[in-house]
Amino acid sequence: MKVHRILIPFMMFFLASCGQEEKKANELLSRAESSFQSANYSEAKLLIDSIRNSYPKVFDVRRKAIMLKQQVELKEQQISLEYLDSMMAVKQLSLDSIKSEYIFEKDTAYQDIGNYFYPSQVVEKNIGRTFLRACVNEKGEMSLTSIYCAGGSLNHTSVKVSSNDAFAQTPASPDVYISSDLGRKIEKADYKYGADGGVIGFIIANKDAKSLKLEFIGDRTYRTLMYSPDIKAIVQVARLAQILSAIEEIRKEQKEANLKIQFLNKKISENTEVEE
């Protein structure tokens, strides 16, 4: 009998406590639903997280909160996708407005991705010339190629561009190759943007210069000048690279948003089936 006298008040207290927790959790859920309807998605998620953290034993309310959070996240992803679609349209217009200014080259026999060049730097117009050439591929990945064919073996792996006392120099290129044309030896080295030692940025910063000093560095150093046509070509390719890389980044984010939307729609559909 004494045991029952002890247990009964305890059970009453426990049930009252559970009732209070469920009430408070439902109040938070109601506020979260209101925030969701008001498009205040950040606040809705904070309130839902409060339910999950503060009331771990109120299972029915927690389940409803999880379902609501899926709705919130779905709406966020849909809004994000709409924004990305609009940004893609803007960038595509920018690309369409300047694309005709470049030469596109792609050999479908061995290339999955083509490259854009500025017209003044295409191979046909520069046979036998030692210079620094720019290109950007369809994904917006820009690179420079140093082409040396001034005679003798230089075995160059780096280039340095300077103006007065300021300069930028590439690190040693991992992509060096040698070919020949009508018995003339041609050395080439590639430098990808971001691993170019700031050379591209330096040329852009000096885009108005009539010429810049250009050095090919290998077993010995070959010095020449880079004149305004090549400076302009590199600046213009960098301009195209910005647009193409932005389009590629948007494309990746669109893909990610679509995958998240598919996942959330599937989870929401499963929850609806369970409810029914």
Protein Blocks (a to p, Z undefined) as FASTA:
>chain_A
ZZmmmmmmmmmmmmmmmmmmmmmmmmmmmmmmmmmmnopaklmmmmmmmmmmmmmmlmml
mmmmmmmmmmmmmmmmmmmmmmmmmmmmmmmmmmmmmmmmpccdddfklpcbdcdddfkl
gfklmgoiacddddddfkopacdddddfeepjekpabdcddehjbccdddddfbdcddde
ehiacddddddehilnommmmmmmmmmpfbdcdddddfbccdddddfklmmmmmmmmmmm
mmmmmmmmmmmmmmmmmmmmmmmmmmmmmmmmmmZZ
